[in-house]
Amino acid sequence: MFLAIKEIIHEKLRYGLILAMFVLISYLIMILMGLMLGLANENTAAIKNWDTKTVFLNKNSNDNLSQSLINREQIKKFKAKDTALIGVTPVVMKTDDREEHKQTVQFVGLNREQYIYQKKLNLVSGHRPQNNREVVVDESLQDQGYRLGQKITLNSSKNYRIVGFGRRAKLNISPVVYGSLDDWRSLKGINDNIVASGVISNQKLSTSAFPQLQRYSVQKFIDKLPGYTAQNTTFIFMISFLMVISLIIIAVFLYILTMQKMSHFAVLRAQGVPAKHLVKATMAQALILVVVGYIGGVILTELTSLLLPTAVPILMNWPLISLLAVVMVILGLVGALLPVRLILKIDPAKALG
């Protein structure tokens, strides 16, 4: 380790440039991971906030909550203790004083007697909807000028009033507007025989709970959200590709540096320095470059997340960052194996001759 540090300090420019490259690669990996987690959170924040364990939809809904319609006949066994009816439909929201400013939102109709309304509307200000035409909206809409008591228009229906702002109210990357199931039916243009889009439970229920409906575990339901799996798969591919690139860069740079130092290593070998000592120095260099580069990337990412506007969804997950750090260290040590082979094959007589 001493030899590795001594050489890095002596060759400041050379190792500084290599380190800068590792910092930038780590930074890009962290940014992509943060964006992936941020977008995933905006897809599923409301679902997780409801403490969802099981979801039931109409069997003909094509796994889409907003396309599902459930009638009274299909929920004869409904028990309100651990389950809640929700109605979901996308709508366009605007205000009278800002007619040109329109916002696409997900309207979620709730029953005031059930657990989502009673326990899972986490308000940052205001109160829960007490009557029809009163709504709670996601807190992110405050940044766009919406305020408590303001009247809004949903689609072509006027005279809705904002009575509260909720935390973690995002669904399908759109802000959620919570209202009543009656308002949902009005916006959807359906009759009173249709009671909901889906049944949400905070318990793991079996298919027998609602045999006429399609049952989903929460993870299966999330995976079926439009674009969710494709989005995450794309980000994971890009992150994995960058990690492979980092492995190649470590191997190539250390290989070139080792080739340039062959004569020095040969002298050290001729003086009786064991090959394992030189191998440890090379592995230590790889470890130092990867760890310091990764820490630099994390610091840059954290600073970036503080400077980015709230419209850019970026989320830092420290357990995942720690796991990624372990993977990067392993990749760095694997990349150092290529120059290690050169060191083990050094013949002092040939290298000096």
Residue pairs with C-beta under 8 A, 6 or more apart in sequence:
1 280
1 281
1 284
3 277
3 278
3 281
3 284
4 280
4 281
4 282
4 284
4 285
4 288
5 284
5 288
7 15
7 281
7 285
8 15
8 285
8 288
14 257
15 285
15 289
18 253
18 289
19 289
19 292
19 293
19 296
21 249
21 293
22 246
22 249
22 250
22 289
22 290
22 292
22 293
22 294
22 296
22 297
23 292
23 293
23 296
23 297
23 300
24 297
25 242
25 245
25 246
25 249
25 293
25 297
26 246
26 293
26 294
26 296
26 297
26 298
26 328
27 296
27 297
27 300
27 301
28 242
28 297
29 239
29 242
29 243
29 246
29 297
29 324
30 297
30 298
30 300
30 301
30 321
31 301
31 304
31 314
32 235
32 238
32 239
32 242
33 235
33 239
33 317
33 320
33 321
33 324
34 301
34 305
34 314
34 315
34 316
35 235
35 312
35 313
35 314
36 231
36 232
36 235
36 236
36 239
37 314
37 315
37 316
37 317
37 320
38 312
38 313
38 314
38 315
39 173
39 231
39 313
40 228
40 231
40 232
41 170
41 313
41 315
42 170
42 173
42 313
43 170
43 171
43 172
43 173
43 222
43 225
43 228
43 231
44 171
44 222
44 225
44 228
45 168
45 169
45 170
45 171
46 106
46 108
46 168
46 169
46 170
46 171
46 176
47 171
47 218
47 221
47 222
48 168
49 120
49 122
49 167
49 168
49 169
50 84
50 116
50 120
50 200
50 202
51 120
51 202
52 200
52 201
52 202
52 218
52 221
53 201
53 202
53 203
53 204
53 205
53 217
53 218
54 200
54 201
54 203
54 204
54 205
54 209
54 215
54 216
54 217
54 218
55 65
55 198
55 199
55 200
55 201
55 215
55 216
55 217
55 218
55 221
56 70
56 198
56 199
56 201
56 205
56 209
56 210
56 213
56 214
56 215
56 216
57 63
57 64
57 65
57 68
57 70
57 197
57 198
57 213
57 214
57 216
58 68
58 69
58 70
58 74
58 213
58 214
59 212
59 213
59 214
61 67
61 68
61 69
61 214
63 214
63 216
63 221
63 224
64 224
64 226
65 88
65 197
65 198
66 88
66 89
66 90
66 106
66 197
68 197
68 198
69 190
69 194
69 197
70 85
70 194
70 195
70 196
70 197
70 198
70 199
70 213
71 193
71 194
71 195
72 193
72 195
73 212
74 210
74 212
74 213
75 85
75 195
75 196
75 199
75 210
75 213
77 209
77 210
78 85
78 199
78 210
80 111
80 113
80 114
80 115
81 115
82 115
82 201
82 202
82 203
83 114
83 115
83 199
83 200
83 201
83 202
83 203
83 205
84 110
84 111
84 114
84 115
84 116
84 117
84 199
84 200
84 201
85 110
85 111
85 114
85 181
85 195
85 196
85 198
85 199
85 200
86 108
86 109
86 110
86 116
86 196
86 197
86 198
86 199
86 200
87 107
87 108
87 109
87 181
87 184
87 185
87 188
87 196
87 197
88 106
88 107
88 108
88 109
88 171
88 184
88 197
88 198
89 106
89 107
89 184
89 187
89 188
89 197
90 104
90 105
90 106
90 107
90 172
90 174
91 104
91 105
91 106
91 107
91 154
91 155
91 177
91 187
92 102
92 103
92 104
92 105
92 154
92 155
93 102
93 103
93 104
93 105
93 137
93 152
93 153
93 154
93 177
94 101
94 102
94 103
94 152
94 153
95 101
95 146
95 150
95 151
95 152
95 153
96 151
96 153
96 158
98 145
101 144
101 145
103 141
103 144
103 175
104 174
105 137
105 138
105 154
105 174
105 175
105 176
105 177
106 171
106 172
106 174
106 175
106 176
106 177
107 154
107 176
107 177
107 179
107 183
107 184
107 187
108 171
108 176
108 177
108 178
108 179
108 184
109 179
109 180
109 181
109 182
109 183
109 184
109 185
109 196
110 116
110 117
110 121
110 129
110 178
110 179
110 180
110 181
111 117
111 180
111 181
112 118
112 128
112 129
112 180
115 202
116 200
117 128
117 178
121 128
121 136
121 164
121 166
121 178
122 166
122 167
122 168
123 136
123 164
123 165
123 166
123 167
124 139
124 165
124 166
124 167
125 148
125 164
125 165
126 136
126 148
126 162
126 163
126 164
126 165
127 163
127 164
128 136
128 163
128 164
129 135
129 136
129 163
129 164
129 178
129 179
129 180
130 163
131 180
132 179
132 180
132 182
132 183
133 159
133 160
133 161
133 179
133 183
134 160
134 161
134 163
134 179
135 152
135 160
135 161
135 162
135 163
135 177
135 178
135 179
135 183
136 162
136 163
136 164
136 165
136 166
136 169
136 177
136 178
136 179
137 146
137 162
137 164
137 165
137 166
137 169
137 175
137 176
137 177
137 178
138 165
138 166
138 169
138 170
138 175
138 176
138 177
139 165
139 166
139 167
139 169
140 170
140 175
140 310
141 165
141 175
142 165
143 310
143 311
146 152
146 162
147 162
148 162
148 163
148 164
148 165
149 161
149 162
149 163
150 161
150 162
151 158
151 159
151 160
151 161
151 162
152 160
152 161
152 162
153 160
154 160
154 177
154 187
155 187
157 186
157 187
160 179
160 183
166 176
166 178
169 175
169 176
169 178
170 176
172 225
172 226
173 313
181 195
181 196
184 197
185 191
185 192
185 194
188 194
199 210
199 213
201 209
204 217
205 215
206 215
207 215
209 215
216 224
222 228
223 229
243 327
243 328
243 331
246 290
246 328
246 331
246 332
246 335
247 331
247 332
247 334
247 335
248 335
249 335
250 286
250 289
250 290
250 331
250 332
250 335
250 336
251 335
251 336
251 337
251 338
251 339
254 282
254 285
254 286
254 335
254 336
254 338
254 339
255 338
255 339
255 342
257 339
258 265
258 282
258 339
258 342
258 343
259 342
262 342
262 346
262 351
263 351
263 352
265 278
265 343
265 346
265 351
266 346
266 347
266 348
266 351
266 352
267 348
267 352
268 278
269 275
269 278
269 346
269 348
269 351
270 348
270 352
275 343
275 344
275 346
278 343
279 340
279 343
279 344
282 336
282 339
282 340
282 343
283 333
283 336
283 340
285 336
286 332
286 333
286 335
286 336
287 329
287 332
287 333
289 332
290 328
290 329
290 331
290 332
291 325
291 329
294 325
294 328
294 329
298 321
301 316
302 316
304 314
305 314
305 316
308 314
